[in-house]
Amino acid sequence: METALTRLVGVRHPLVQTGMGWVSGPRLVCATADAGALGILASATMTVEQLRQAVREVKSRTDAPFGVNLRADAGDARERVRIVVDEGVRVASFALAPSRDLIRELKDAGVVVIPSVGARRHAEKVAAWGADAVIVQGGEGGGHTGDVATTVLLPQVVDAVDVPVVAAGGFHDGRGLVAALAYGAAGVAMGTRFLLTSDSPVPAAVKATYLAATVKDITVTTALDGLPHRMLRSELVDSLERAGRTRALVRAVGRAAGFRKLSGMSWSRMVRDGLAMKHGREMTWGQVLLAANTPVLLRASMVDGRTDLGVMASGQVAGVIDDLPSCAALVTRIMAEADAALEDLHALHRTPPAPGVSAR
């Protein structure tokens, strides 16, 4: 299936595996890329050197195009951009809108720039600055998300910009891909669906927790870092929502200390990164620290398997996913489902037989 997305990035299928912290490492990205979709490394949970090593590992294992997801507001964003450029990575995606200068620097080096956005005005801004495409995530998506459904947000953005639009939030099968194409998208991006594959490095017990979840077990909370964050409901999430400011601050400091030891990040840098994520919102100091060390809460679940100590970002589609295929099997299945859905739609436009003439 050829679309504006496949032509832009050079993949066989209009599917994107999003950059999920602690999940989208070389193993998952290579499996996705070899399946013909666009795999994206999540760099926010890597040091600069770990990112360089991860990029080189992917390059050594596959010749297929892949991307790197970057945090535009990170203090070392330009150093990471330099790695993307120097290592010849095909795509740079951003969780937040990159600056005009960062977009120009990447494009001048031949890198395809695809920011993620959650509002029409953000899509218009980055498109005007030169972004090659945008990923539009509706409220159904996992992690930081908005409150506008994909079915409302997607057509708004498609009508507003002249660059390819990739739909995210609520997609997991071929029917969803065809629906997104009908809205005018050039493909779909999926996080939770690729997290729940046999190629994902997430511990088996954590995957089982996802598979057991219903759509009602997935919630949006601001208790983690002051921003709407979609995740599986758990005792930890409930305790964060019940905690007062003082209690939340004490817990945040403890978790921040753990993240500081893990990452080597200074306290001042941690606070600066936390403040950078405020984006004009009212946040307590506990939330500022949590914003900077949210990665350690994700790591507890996604790497260590401690769902009691960590959080599990999740799209609503976790409630309808019930298997763990390989990336190759998943992509093949999605494209077969899409072909079948398109065939059914085409059948609606076939000329009916004349009266008295057999349809056979």
Disulfide bonds with the S-S distance in Angstrom:
none
